[in-house]
Amino acid sequence: MNDHIPDPTKMINDTPRTDEAQFGTGRVSVNFACQLERELNAANDRIKRLEEAGDVMAQELVRRELRKEIDERTAAKEAKP
């Protein structure tokens, strides 16, 4: 795949791979369509895993902050005469 834009005055198409794979009839092969679908599924799976990892990280940050507050309160109570 080439990301170079040869002519900056031309519109950039949002489906360059599909356009390139057409047979001149406006159609693409079943194999190409299957490949795109597999890539889409893989990308969606990756997004889901990243979102889940972000949720776990957020929960861990909250847990650590709460633990810090508990430790600080405990230390303050123990320091009182």
N, C-alpha and C positions, 0 to 999 in steps of 0.2 A: 504494500500500500504506500502510495506516495502522497505526503502531506503538502508538497510544494504546490503553490498556486501559480501557474505559468502566466496568467493574465489577470491582474488585479481588477480589471474592469468587468470581468465575467462574474455572474452570480455563482455562489458556491451551493451546490446541490446537497440536500441532506441525506441522499441515498446514493452516494457515488459507487459503492460496491455493487449494488443492485443494477444501477444504470450500466455499469461496465459489463455485467454478466448477461445482459439481455441479448437475445438472438436477433435483434432488429425487428422483432415482432411485438415487443413490449412484454415478453414473457421470459422467465428464468427457469433453469432446470430444477427438478425436484431435489436433486442433491444439494444444490446451492441453497434452496429454501430451507432444507433440513439443517444445513450447516449454520445458517443464520439463527434458526430456532434453538439449536444446541448452544450457540454462543449467548443468546439472550437468556436462556435458562441458567447458564453458568453465571452470567453477570447478576441476575436476580438472586441467585443463591449466595453469591459473594456479598451483595448488598444486605441481605438478611443476616448473614453471619456478622458483618461489620456493625449493623444496628444492635444485634444481640450483645456483641462485645462492648459496645458503647454503653448499653444499659447496665451491664455487669460493672463496668468501670465507674459509672455514676453511683451505683449502689455502694460500691466499695468506698468511694470518696465520702458519701454520707455516713457510712459506718465508722470510718476513721475520724471524721469530725465529731460525731457523737461520742466516740471513745475518748477523744481528746478533752471534750467538755466534761465528761464524767471524771476523768483523771484529775482535771484542774479543780473541780468541786471537791473531790475527795481530799486532795492536797490542801485546799483551803480549810476544810473542816478539821483536818489533822493539825494544822498550824495554829488553830485557835487555842488560847490558854484554858 
